[in-house]
Amino acid sequence: MSDLARREFDFAVVGGGLVGMAIAWGLAGRGRKVVVLDGGDLDFRASRGNFALVWVQSKGAGMPEYGCWTMQSSRLWPQFASLLGEQTGLDVCFSKPGGLHLLLSDREMENRTNALQRLHNQPGMEALEYEMLDHGRLEKMLPQIGPEVAGASFCPQDGHVNALRLLRALHVAFARLGGDYRSNHLVSRIEPRGGEFSLSTANGVFTAGKLVLAAGLGNSRLAAMVDLNALVRPQRGQIIVTEKVAPFMHYVVHTIRQTDEGGVMISDSVEEADYDASIGSEVLSVMAARAARMFPLLARLNVVRCWAALRVMPQDGFPIYDQSRSFAGAFIATCHSGVTLAANHALVLPALIDAGALPNDLQAFSTQRFDVPAHH
Amino acid sequence: MFRRIIDASRPALTIFIDGAPFEAREGDSVAAALLGSGRLTTRTSALSGAPRAPYCLMGTCFECLVTIDGVGNRQACMTAVQSGMRIETRHGKRNFGA
């Protein structure tokens, strides 16, 4: 059958990154016929530039529902990782050793203490186990910290994963369930008609009964086609990776982690850089210097690679899940933390989308929060 | 296995490979000296443990990583030998800081 042939699917998922593939895998696992229409290798792909944390502490200030949603995903992660392992034979190297947010001055320590207190005092925020550690207690956990480190916040629920293997495992698992994945199928037009959706790509037109927009930075453009208002912008993050060394960091630090393969990743930058994914020695040297103040011995490691990626940032920083009110069956899912929330996207969201309605407890994530109230 | 094809004209110098003295020639790369010493493998992979050896000899493949004068994971093919240089072949991941 030629690529130009019309195809019928229960679901078209637009976007083949971590968010799209997690949802597509979940839908395929429910017996649905699913096509994933993905962009090309050279498109901006946040899923290849993330820091691979499954991070709980500090999530949800200003929206306690986001804190609870994050904790739910963290709880589901072990089950998610073992399901992927069973289906694919791939180990995504999930581990939950606990995470530390290192602080380099008494002032940073005080700000962090207050911020976490405010976060957890919010009504509706689920209790989260965390504590502030001073230099002495921290040094017992991480003997390599430098003298400038004032302390850290510690949360035993924080963890990390091999994110590239996670993306691969989702693709393999989706294919094994009979899912249809198409790269180089950038969706240029979506036309709702007669209770289904027609999606135009340079490589053919696809029709599906329902639609999930999970195209990251592409979602702003696509959402408008189904009458949804989803505001996302790119945020540049730069990453430094060192040579592989024998394991020496036994906890995850929010800006520094040693991967399962032994390399140390450093990522401590957030830039509003529009659609520019280049790296710059100015930011990289600040990141390296801060990392060496946290762990002086890092200065002795060889750096082997640096890169930058555009990460997806909803206008207010919180995830967006919604269904079009004009065109039932058109859903959107987009967020900043595609790794942390992957377990929810794979194990929780597909059943809701398949049932055709997002429940009230996801109402906080609706696009309606971006609507400007009418002036009275 | 490898035989030096040129020149006795370049001055000899002594380097240390895993502690043992070896006579190299000025202008040799560390990789050439390692191969000249009769070694067919110069490290094992950090992940699989598979034996590796200098391959591209031009800085591209990163197969020839060794510790040179205490600095780990240096490219042997891109480093010229110097008198008294200490070279350690590597087995598994570099042990670091623990």
Interface residues (C-beta under 8 A of the other chain):
Chain A: Q144 E243 K244 V245 A246 P247 F248 E261 G262 L297 R300 L301 N302 V304
Chain B: A46 L47 V71 G72 N73 R74 G92 K93 R94 N95 F96 G97 A98
